């Protein structure tokens, strides 16, 4: 008898210590509620997030700078080569002979300027389309990351509610235990469940922070900058469901920026073949030369008037001509062959881009349709029914008509349903973003 009483006293003491430590630990926990990450009025909306990313994301700014560089190359390609001026002075050591010459060389740049300009212009077109493609991908990444934050916040909100409900239950059952109306086991089971919910909430808060930091990176923000979103997951899914999408057709493939960039690369490769052939043609340069030569001897002689003068003479020469480069052996055959191979490669890459785009659009449409169907199961009343069932079981337990095991089982079932619903809503949202990305939409 004494042993049984001692065991009961020990178990009661351990339970009280566990409850005290649990309350102290919860008091030390930081504020990780979902309300920290959502601001319905002053938060960042999805459209604002996309606009900010397109304006500030460093990688996109670097791509736009590459377009400016390509335009500079195109400007340089249109310029004619400069003339060359040479000046030379010759002097006989310890003598009287001197020679001064000025030579001008003016390249005509026959047939070549058009080829350079065409290649540079096509490269500018390709760079512009590549920037548009980066904008398309960045916009899709931002929308997906925004949805990931909303989904993570939604699950954190569910855990906030469960922690609040479990805390109220634990207090209520604790009071009943003190009055002797409920066995201590019920209180201890609820305490364990409460701690599990709190642990899940802390882990989920970490997942929310991770998603928020990824969104900040895409927006060009520092990791420590404050950020709260405005739209929740349900609003995002409803907005996407109400948005109209273009019908299927060939235009949705040919109008994509990556397809346009690949087509511009083919045109640039074709221009490269033409340039290589032009470089192998005849070229010419105009040149002119003026030379002044002074020659003499150290002796003196009589001039026509009979005066004694130095023996010297001055000569002026003017030369003009045409220098022609004759392509006899080197006609840029290797460069032409390399350019033709690059054209075939660019054409093959364009075909591959077409196939990839068609497959991506088809798969995205199927995924979007199935995602919307799956999400509709929960949005049509399944979630409301799960919440109602949990409330009924909790009230039944408070009335003494159900056991604590029924409450725990229903809470876990409700959490599974909520997580499944969040996964379905997130899949529906991400599937629509994948379809928008496949269709080439930026905003």
ABEGO torsion letter per residue (X at the ends): XAAAAAAAAAAAAAAAAAAAAAAAAAAABBBABAAAABBAAABBBAAAAAAAAAAABAAAAAAAAAAAAAAAAAAAAABBBBBBBBBBBBBBBGBABBBBBBBBBBBAGBGAAAAAAAAAAAAAAAAAAAAAAAAAAAAAAAAAAAAAAAAAAAAAAAAAAAAAAAAAAAAAAAAAAAAGABBAAAAAAAAAAAAAAAAAAAAAAAAAAAAAAAAAAAAGBBAABBBBBABBAAAAAAAAAABBBBBBEAAAAAABAAAAAAAAAAAAAAAAAAAAAAAABBBBBBBBBBBBBBBBBABBBBBAAGBBBBBBBBBBBBBBBBBBBBBAABAGAAAAAAAAAAAAAAAAAAAAAAAAAAAAAAAAAAAAAAAAAAAAAAAAGAAAAAAAAAAAAAAAAAAGABBAAAAAAAAAAAAAAAAAAAAAAAAAAAAAAAAAAAAGBAX
